[in-house]
């Protein structure tokens, strides 16, 4: 998969055109470990300042997409 195809897929996932869970299943990519919010907050708050739940969700979604694309 080319970088351009990966970028298009990333945009399609973010816009909701493509279901990321279905892609994980289709390509049999192991789903990444996801820290729960409290652990994530304790881990990164000292470095990055206050971490909101919205920040956490955004980062988790980015991680899920990145892991998928690295394995395609």
SULRABEL-V661714 format. One record per residue. N is the residue number from 0. RES is the residue in one letter. SS is DSSP state (h for helix, s for strand, l for the rest). Layout:
BEGIN
N,RES,SS ; N,RES,SS
END
This chain:
BEGIN
0,X,l ; 1,X,l ; 2,X,h ; 3,X,h ; 4,X,h ; 5,X,h ; 6,X,h ; 7,X,h ; 8,X,h ; 9,X,h ; 10,X,h ; 11,X,h ; 12,X,h ; 13,X,h ; 14,X,h ; 15,X,l ; 16,X,l ; 17,X,l ; 18,X,l ; 19,X,h ; 20,X,h ; 21,X,h ; 22,X,h ; 23,X,h ; 24,X,h ; 25,X,h ; 26,X,h ; 27,X,l ; 28,X,l ; 29,X,l ; 30,X,l ; 31,X,l ; 32,X,l ; 33,X,l ; 34,X,l ; 35,X,l ; 36,X,h ; 37,X,h ; 38,X,h ; 39,X,h ; 40,X,h ; 41,X,h ; 42,X,h ; 43,X,h ; 44,X,h ; 45,X,h ; 46,X,h ; 47,X,h ; 48,X,l ; 49,X,l ; 50,X,l ; 51,X,l ; 52,X,h ; 53,X,h ; 54,X,h ; 55,X,h ; 56,X,h ; 57,X,h ; 58,X,h ; 59,X,h ; 60,X,h ; 61,X,h ; 62,X,h ; 63,X,h ; 64,X,h ; 65,X,h ; 66,X,h ; 67,X,h ; 68,X,h ; 69,X,h ; 70,X,l ; 71,X,l
END
